[in-house]
Amino acid sequence: MTIPATMQALVQLHDGYSAERQDQRLSDLSPFVRLQEVAVPEAGPGQALIKISRAAANPSDIAFIKGAYGQARVAGVAAGFEGVGEVVAGDTPLLGKRVSFFGTGTGTWAEYALTDIQTLIPLRDDVADRDAAGLIVNPLTAMAMFDVVRASGSESFIATAAGSQLGKFLIQLGAEHDIPCIAAVRRADQAEALKAQGAGAALVIGDAAFPAEAKRVLEAMKPRIMLDAVGGPASATLFFAMPRKARWVVYGRLESTPPALTEIGQFIFLQKQIEGFWLTSWMREEAPERVGAVIAEVQARFADGRWRTDVSAEIPLSRTMEEMPAAYSQPDSKILIAPGG
Amino acid sequence: MSLPTRMTALVLREAGFSPVTAAITRELSDIERHLELAEIPLPKLKPGQVLVRVKYASVNPSDTSFVQGLYGQARVKGVPPGFEGMGTVVAGEGLIARAIMGRRVAFAVPPGGSGAWAEYAVTDARAAIPLMKGVRDEDGAALIVNPLTAAAMVADVPPRGAFIATAAASQLGKLMAALAKESNRKMIGIVRRDAPIAPLQALGARVVLNETDPGFEAALAETIDQLRPKVLLDAVAGAVAGRIHAAMGHGARWVVYGRLALDPPQILAPEQLIFAQKRIEGFWLAGWFQKSSLPRMLMTIRAVQQRFARGTWRTDIGVKIPLRAALAELPAALTRPDAKTLISME
């Protein structure tokens, strides 16, 4: 296969981190990235070049381009953390194979991306591109955080923004292991849909009855873990209604209003605590065998249909600047970018 | 000496826990719902325990939370609360009990034991601490919870590491400054006035910053950069604590052990919980008790006693309330922020 000299890519406009605090909302891409013709990167030692067929756009990508992610931006380099494609260059037996990967060298919002060979995940033929494009960020985070729930011994757990793809994975894991997920969502129709998918209970944030209903449900189901993608005031309301020894595990920041810690006594006398979860830290600190086993398990779930990625929009790379903000702002969006489109 | 068969005590009116969403008040404003004054039989001793005729009992935040059903330990209806006090050992069997019979002691009440807000209380003989000459009764009544809290929290800071302590001018802050210096840890004290800065530095704090200074944020950033504190020991839980935690580096733990502020803090940078592995937690003395060894606790208390005996330290007593007046007078006494309240059985 011939590799062209240049390619289309959505390249970052800034270096480093944002000086101001940022959330994960998006109204306009142009302050952060630009569609541009750039040189196709060349694979160095230990690297592979991938011709991308689909890339994912997750809230973590948005946080990253806004300079609010735990990794510094590099101006002129393509954005985008994960994708699926074919290995077209590099010293690896996976040359010519279809892989899921994390763009450690250059980003996935481009026609080609560079990554470290050891991050390549060879794909089973029965895993669709739709699922393979987002094989890492959401599914692995769901599996790893559910490990946290299981290790805690809690009989149930809370997931906020539970209508998201990640939330749905968590709900299914909870149902399978008989550790029901209490789904916190923003709309009543989501609540019903998620209960039908296996959520043990659903709470509609913003409902007049929310505080009373949260109190009733949490007293009955006693969740000791809250997996929180939002990091806002409603999360704090839930946390302070949870039983003793509850842990609030923040893994995203969909809301910009900082939560207030109104019931300080609960930290002291009820031994509650707040912590974070970051997949990058988990992969660094977890035993490699466990990481490998979780990846295999994720693929098996997509291959046999237990899991399925509900794509809300597939956007051609050339139209991303115009179409992504609106598509991303849809509730529970799951966006793929298609370079060939 | 002959003991009566019955005693006067404040006893719990409720059992178990309150729902976590119940409002908790520092001043115990709904006291008659939780407590009543009663005549009850003297508590029975188990092997290894001694009976103390109480003179003074402490009223700590852990007590007021426990009484309201919001402490990590279930209440037993009809039993007196009160985790700490001082008095005279009047009964008990075994070698240790005989050795301390008739002595003036400080004591802590074991979980489930009959508490100190009564004329008589139960403690483990090994946990009854004979008071040195020169230690006032009032200091003896507050010898255990505060000093052990200070010692346990300082011990939680990595050796040779640095930590930040808010409300550093408090009794507990002074204890921590001295303990930090002795154990080769660097304390960064945060205060609200200039007056306590020099005394705290003399006690052993490495740096003391006044949070009301205009240059506070810059001085804090510079100190953090230099000493790299990983722990914030926080008695205030106000907006400033939230800002300090946000300014600290990777892995910083915000350990809340008190609440002096009325304005709740915010998590200013939730993303730091994710990417910088920061945490927010509470300090739980009972948990530390369970995992710490008795000799270590006794050594800590001995060191503290020596300071009281020499007059280096003094408990700042706000009010002594007679047991029989406690229901009426305790809530008002507890509104005074910095001074200690004692219940007196005299």
Interface residues (C-beta under 8 A of the other chain):
Chain A: R21 A63 A68 Y69 G70 K215 E219 G231 F240 A241 M242 P243 R244 V250 Y251 G252 R253 P258 P259 A260 L261 T262 E263 I264 G265 Q266 F267 I268 F269 L270 Q271 K272 Q273 I274 E275 G276 F277 W278 S281
Chain B: F17 P19 V20 T21 I24 P61 S62 S65 F66 L70 Y71 G72 A237 G242 V256 Y257 G258 R259 P264 P265 Q266 I267 L268 A269 P270 E271 Q272 L273 I274 F275 A276 Q277 K278 R279 I280 E281 G282 F283 W284 G287
